[in-house]
């Protein structure tokens, strides 16, 4: 599977921002950074019909992939402990896959 990078839109408090969606296919591994300090939250939004799977990270909390069937649109708050890779080639990154052609966006909340 080819790794496809998705850019995170950082929101500032009380400021609207454009969200960038990236088209992905079932042959892509979606990859995005989860490297910042503080208590910011990360949200992934998926549009399209298919299954979005957040792949377990390699930390002690990364014990299971989490999949969600999407019929039109869905969103999930990402937990770094479950999904972030803490060592190896993907250090600081989260990986996900989709079962069909979909669009995804990432939002970092203040």
VEXDO-905469 format. One record per atom (N, C-alpha, C): residue number from 1; x, y, z; residue in one letter. Coordinates in nm, 2 decimals, decimal comma, m for minus. Atoms other than C-alpha are relative to their C-alpha. Last residue first. Example, Ala and Ser with C-alpha at 12.3 -4.5 7.8 and 13.67 -1.06 7.14 Angstrom:
VEXDO-905469
PT resi      x      y      z resn
PT    2  m0,09  m0,11   0,00    S
PT    2   1,37  m0,11   0,71    S
PT    2  m0,08   0,11   0,08    S
PT    1   0,09  m0,12   0,00    A
PT    1   1,23  m0,45   0,78    A
PT    1   0,09   0,12   0,00    A
END
This chain:
VEXDO-905469
PT resi      x      y      z resn
PT  110  m0,08  m0,07  m0,10    X
PT  110  m0,73   2,43   2,02    X
PT  110  m0,03  m0,05   0,14    X
PT  109   0,08  m0,10  m0,08    X
PT  109  m0,87   2,17   1,78    X
PT  109   0,09   0,07   0,10    X
PT  108  m0,06  m0,01  m0,13    X
PT  108  m0,65   2,00   1,52    X
PT  108  m0,07   0,11   0,07    X
PT  107   0,01  m0,13  m0,06    X
PT  107  m0,86   1,91   1,22    X
PT  107   0,06  m0,01   0,14    X
PT  106  m0,04   0,00  m0,14    X
PT  106  m0,79   1,63   0,98    X
PT  106  m0,01   0,14   0,05    X
PT  105  m0,06  m0,12  m0,05    X
PT  105  m0,97   1,57   0,65    X
PT  105   0,04  m0,01   0,14    X
PT  104  m0,02  m0,02  m0,15    X
PT  104  m1,06   1,26   0,46    X
PT  104   0,06   0,13   0,02    X
PT  103  m0,07  m0,12  m0,03    X
PT  103  m1,22   1,18   0,12    X
PT  103   0,02   0,02   0,15    X
PT  102   0,06  m0,10  m0,10    X
PT  102  m1,33   0,84   0,02    X
PT  102   0,08   0,12   0,00    X
PT  101  m0,04  m0,14   0,02    X
PT  101  m1,27   0,57  m0,25    X
PT  101  m0,08   0,10   0,09    X
PT  100   0,05  m0,05   0,13    X
PT  100  m1,33   0,24  m0,09    X
PT  100   0,05   0,14  m0,02    X
PT   99   0,04   0,12   0,09    X
PT   99  m1,22   0,02   0,20    X
PT   99  m0,04   0,04  m0,13    X
PT   98   0,14   0,00   0,04    X
PT   98  m1,03   0,30   0,38    X
PT   98  m0,03  m0,12  m0,09    X
PT   97   0,03   0,05   0,13    X
PT   97  m0,70   0,29   0,57    X
PT   97  m0,15   0,02  m0,02    X
PT   96   0,14   0,04   0,01    X
PT   96  m0,54   0,47   0,87    X
PT   96  m0,02  m0,06  m0,15    X
PT   95   0,03   0,06   0,13    X
PT   95  m0,19   0,54   1,00    X
PT   95  m0,15  m0,04   0,00    X
PT   94   0,11   0,09  m0,01    X
PT   94  m0,09   0,78   1,28    X
PT   94  m0,03  m0,05  m0,14    X
PT   93   0,11   0,00   0,10    X
PT   93   0,25   0,94   1,29    X
PT   93  m0,11  m0,10   0,03    X
PT   92   0,08  m0,12   0,00    X
PT   92   0,50   1,04   1,55    X
PT   92  m0,11   0,01  m0,10    X
PT   91   0,01  m0,07  m0,13    X
PT   91   0,74   0,76   1,47    X
PT   91  m0,07   0,13  m0,01    X
PT   90   0,12  m0,08  m0,01    X
PT   90   0,65   0,59   1,14    X
PT   90  m0,02   0,08   0,13    X
PT   89   0,01  m0,09   0,11    X
PT   89   0,99   0,45   1,06    X
PT   89  m0,12   0,09   0,00    X
PT   88   0,00   0,06   0,14    X
PT   88   1,03   0,29   1,40    X
PT   88  m0,01   0,11  m0,10    X
PT   87  m0,14   0,04   0,05    X
PT   87   0,92   0,42   1,74    X
PT   87  m0,01  m0,06  m0,14    X
PT   86  m0,10  m0,06  m0,09    X
PT   86   0,62   0,59   1,91    X
PT   86   0,15  m0,04  m0,03    X
PT   85  m0,12   0,08   0,00    X
PT   85   0,35   0,52   1,65    X
PT   85   0,11   0,08   0,08    X
PT   84  m0,13  m0,06   0,04    X
PT   84   0,03   0,70   1,74    X
PT   84   0,11  m0,10   0,01    X
PT   83  m0,03   0,01   0,14    X
PT   83  m0,30   0,51   1,74    X
PT   83   0,13   0,06  m0,04    X
PT   82   0,04   0,11   0,07    X
PT   82  m0,40   0,42   2,09    X
PT   82   0,05  m0,02  m0,14    X
PT   81  m0,05   0,12  m0,06    X
PT   81  m0,21   0,66   2,30    X
PT   81  m0,03  m0,13  m0,07    X
PT   80  m0,14   0,02   0,03    X
PT   80  m0,26   0,95   2,06    X
PT   80   0,05  m0,13   0,06    X
PT   79  m0,07   0,01  m0,13    X
PT   79  m0,64   0,93   2,09    X
PT   79   0,14  m0,04  m0,04    X
PT   78  m0,11   0,10   0,00    X
PT   78  m0,81   1,05   1,77    X
PT   78   0,07   0,00   0,13    X
PT   77  m0,11  m0,06  m0,07    X
PT   77  m1,15   1,22   1,78    X
PT   77   0,11  m0,11   0,02    X
PT   76  m0,05   0,06  m0,12    X
PT   76  m1,38   1,07   1,52    X
PT   76   0,12   0,08   0,06    X
PT   75  m0,12  m0,06  m0,06    X
PT   75  m1,59   1,20   1,24    X
PT   75   0,04  m0,07   0,13    X
PT   74  m0,03   0,03  m0,13    X
PT   74  m1,83   1,05   0,99    X
PT   74   0,12   0,07   0,06    X
PT   73  m0,11  m0,08  m0,07    X
PT   73  m1,99   1,13   0,66    X
PT   73   0,01  m0,05   0,14    X
PT   72  m0,01  m0,13   0,06    X
PT   72  m2,20   0,94   0,41    X
PT   72   0,11   0,08   0,05    X
PT   71   0,10   0,00   0,11    X
PT   71  m2,25   0,57   0,48    X
PT   71   0,00   0,13  m0,07    X
PT   70   0,04  m0,14   0,03    X
PT   70  m1,93   0,52   0,69    X
PT   70  m0,10  m0,01  m0,11    X
PT   69   0,07   0,00   0,13    X
PT   69  m1,86   0,18   0,85    X
PT   69  m0,06   0,14  m0,01    X
PT   68   0,14  m0,06   0,00    X
PT   68  m1,62   0,24   1,14    X
PT   68  m0,05   0,00  m0,14    X
PT   67   0,06  m0,02   0,13    X
PT   67  m1,30   0,04   1,22    X
PT   67  m0,14   0,06   0,01    X
PT   66   0,14  m0,04  m0,02    X
PT   66  m1,07   0,06   1,52    X
PT   66  m0,06   0,03  m0,14    X
PT   65   0,04  m0,10   0,10    X
PT   65  m0,74  m0,13   1,51    X
PT   65  m0,15   0,03   0,03    X
PT   64   0,10   0,04   0,10    X
PT   64  m0,65  m0,29   1,84    X
PT   64  m0,03   0,11  m0,10    X
PT   63   0,03   0,15  m0,01    X
PT   63  m0,38  m0,30   2,11    X
PT   63  m0,10  m0,04  m0,11    X
PT   62   0,05   0,04   0,13    X
PT   62  m0,20   0,03   2,08    X
PT   62  m0,03  m0,14  m0,01    X
PT   61   0,15  m0,01   0,01    X
PT   61  m0,19   0,13   2,45    X
PT   61  m0,05  m0,05  m0,14    X
PT   60   0,06   0,10  m0,09    X
PT   60   0,17   0,00   2,50    X
PT   60  m0,15   0,00  m0,01    X
PT   59  m0,02  m0,03  m0,14    X
PT   59   0,28   0,21   2,20    X
PT   59  m0,06  m0,11   0,08    X
PT   58  m0,09   0,10  m0,06    X
PT   58   0,30   0,06   1,85    X
PT   58   0,04   0,04   0,14    X
PT   57  m0,14  m0,05  m0,01    X
PT   57   0,00   0,24   1,71    X
PT   57   0,08  m0,11   0,06    X
PT   56  m0,06  m0,01  m0,14    X
PT   56  m0,33   0,06   1,62    X
PT   56   0,15   0,05  m0,02    X
PT   55  m0,09   0,11  m0,03    X
PT   55  m0,46   0,14   1,27    X
PT   55   0,07   0,02   0,14    X
PT   54  m0,12  m0,06  m0,07    X
PT   54  m0,76   0,37   1,24    X
PT   54   0,08  m0,12   0,05    X
PT   53  m0,06   0,08  m0,11    X
PT   53  m1,00   0,19   0,99    X
PT   53   0,12   0,08   0,05    X
PT   52  m0,12  m0,07  m0,04    X
PT   52  m1,25   0,39   0,78    X
PT   52   0,06  m0,08   0,12    X
PT   51  m0,05   0,02  m0,14    X
PT   51  m1,50   0,17   0,61    X
PT   51   0,13   0,07   0,02    X
PT   50  m0,11   0,09  m0,02    X
PT   50  m1,69   0,27   0,30    X
PT   50   0,03  m0,02   0,14    X
PT   49   0,05   0,13  m0,05    X
PT   49  m1,93   0,52   0,16    X
PT   49   0,11  m0,10   0,00    X
PT   48   0,01   0,11   0,10    X
PT   48  m1,80   0,87   0,12    X
PT   48  m0,06  m0,12   0,07    X
PT   47   0,12  m0,02   0,09    X
PT   47  m1,68   1,15   0,35    X
PT   47   0,01  m0,11  m0,11    X
PT   46   0,01   0,08   0,12    X
PT   46  m1,44   1,09   0,64    X
PT   46  m0,13   0,02  m0,07    X
PT   45   0,13   0,00   0,06    X
PT   45  m1,35   1,35   0,91    X
PT   45   0,01  m0,09  m0,13    X
PT   44   0,00   0,04   0,14    X
PT   44  m1,06   1,30   1,15    X
PT   44  m0,14   0,00  m0,05    X
PT   43   0,13   0,06   0,05    X
PT   43  m1,04   1,50   1,47    X
PT   43   0,02  m0,04  m0,15    X
PT   42   0,00   0,02   0,15    X
PT   42  m0,72   1,58   1,66    X
PT   42  m0,13  m0,07  m0,04    X
PT   41   0,07   0,12   0,04    X
PT   41  m0,73   1,74   2,01    X
PT   41   0,01  m0,01  m0,15    X
PT   40   0,09  m0,01   0,12    X
PT   40  m0,49   1,99   2,15    X
PT   40  m0,05  m0,14  m0,04    X
PT   39   0,12   0,08  m0,01    X
PT   39  m0,36   1,93   2,50    X
PT   39  m0,10   0,01  m0,12    X
PT   38   0,12  m0,07  m0,04    X
PT   38  m0,01   2,06   2,47    X
PT   38  m0,12  m0,10   0,00    X
PT   37   0,02   0,00  m0,14    X
PT   37   0,29   1,95   2,27    X
PT   37  m0,13   0,07   0,04    X
PT   36   0,00  m0,14  m0,06    X
PT   36   0,29   1,86   1,91    X
PT   36  m0,02  m0,01   0,15    X
PT   35  m0,12  m0,04  m0,08    X
PT   35   0,36   1,55   1,70    X
PT   35  m0,02   0,15   0,04    X
PT   34   0,06  m0,02  m0,13    X
PT   34   0,06   1,36   1,56    X
PT   34   0,11   0,04   0,10    X
PT   33  m0,08  m0,03  m0,12    X
PT   33   0,15   1,36   1,20    X
PT   33  m0,08   0,02   0,12    X
PT   32   0,00  m0,14  m0,04    X
PT   32  m0,06   1,20   0,93    X
PT   32   0,08   0,01   0,13    X
PT   31  m0,10  m0,02  m0,11    X
PT   31  m0,06   0,88   0,72    X
PT   31   0,00   0,15   0,04    X
PT   30   0,00  m0,14  m0,04    X
PT   30  m0,34   0,74   0,51    X
PT   30   0,10   0,02   0,11    X
PT   29  m0,01  m0,01  m0,15    X
PT   29  m0,24   0,40   0,37    X
PT   29   0,01   0,15   0,03    X
PT   28  m0,08  m0,09  m0,07    X
PT   28  m0,36   0,39   0,01    X
PT   28   0,00  m0,03   0,15    X
PT   27  m0,15   0,04   0,01    X
PT   27  m0,48   0,10  m0,20    X
PT   27   0,09   0,09   0,07    X
PT   26  m0,03   0,12  m0,08    X
PT   26  m0,84   0,14  m0,08    X
PT   26   0,14  m0,05  m0,01    X
PT   25   0,06   0,12   0,05    X
PT   25  m0,85   0,49  m0,22    X
PT   25   0,04  m0,12   0,09    X
PT   24  m0,08   0,12  m0,03    X
PT   24  m0,79   0,84  m0,08    X
PT   24  m0,07  m0,12  m0,06    X
PT   23   0,05   0,12   0,06    X
PT   23  m0,90   1,19  m0,18    X
PT   23   0,09  m0,12   0,02    X
PT   22  m0,09   0,07   0,09    X
PT   22  m0,78   1,46   0,05    X
PT   22  m0,07  m0,13  m0,04    X
PT   21   0,02   0,14   0,01    X
PT   21  m1,01   1,71   0,21    X
PT   21   0,09  m0,06  m0,10    X
PT   20  m0,05   0,07   0,12    X
PT   20  m0,88   2,05   0,31    X
PT   20  m0,03  m0,15   0,01    X
PT   19  m0,04   0,14  m0,02    X
PT   19  m1,08   2,24   0,57    X
PT   19   0,04  m0,06  m0,13    X
PT   18   0,03   0,09   0,11    X
PT   18  m1,10   2,62   0,54    X
PT   18   0,05  m0,14   0,04    X
PT   17  m0,11   0,04   0,08    X
PT   17  m1,08   2,80   0,88    X
PT   17  m0,05  m0,09  m0,11    X
PT   16   0,03   0,10   0,11    X
PT   16  m1,32   2,99   1,10    X
PT   16   0,12  m0,03  m0,08    X
PT   15  m0,04  m0,04   0,14    X
PT   15  m1,16   3,17   1,40    X
PT   15  m0,04  m0,11  m0,10    X
PT   14   0,09  m0,10   0,06    X
PT   14  m1,32   3,15   1,75    X
PT   14   0,04   0,06  m0,14    X
PT   13   0,12  m0,02  m0,07    X
PT   13  m1,02   2,96   1,90    X
PT   13  m0,08   0,12  m0,06    X
PT   12  m0,02  m0,09  m0,11    X
PT   12  m0,76   2,88   1,64    X
PT   12  m0,14   0,03   0,06    X
PT   11   0,09  m0,11  m0,03    X
PT   11  m0,80   2,58   1,42    X
PT   11   0,04   0,08   0,12    X
PT   10  m0,01  m0,04  m0,14    X
PT   10  m0,51   2,38   1,28    X
PT   10  m0,10   0,11   0,02    X
PT    9   0,04  m0,14  m0,01    X
PT    9  m0,59   2,20   0,95    X
PT    9   0,00   0,04   0,15    X
PT    8   0,09  m0,04  m0,11    X
PT    8  m0,39   1,88   0,93    X
PT    8  m0,03   0,15   0,00    X
PT    7  m0,04  m0,12  m0,08    X
PT    7  m0,24   1,77   0,60    X
PT    7  m0,11   0,03   0,10    X
PT    6   0,11  m0,09  m0,01    X
PT    6  m0,29   1,41   0,48    X
PT    6   0,04   0,12   0,09    X
PT    5   0,00  m0,10  m0,11    X
PT    5   0,00   1,21   0,36    X
PT    5  m0,12   0,09  m0,01    X
PT    4   0,05  m0,13   0,05    X
PT    4  m0,06   0,91   0,14    X
PT    4  m0,01   0,09   0,12    X
PT    3   0,04  m0,09  m0,11    X
PT    3   0,14   0,59   0,20    X
PT    3  m0,04   0,14  m0,06    X
PT    2  m0,07  m0,13   0,01    X
PT    2   0,12   0,35  m0,09    X
PT    2  m0,04   0,09   0,12    X
PT    1   0,08  m0,12   0,00    X
PT    1   0,00   0,00   0,00    X
PT    1   0,09   0,12   0,00    X
END
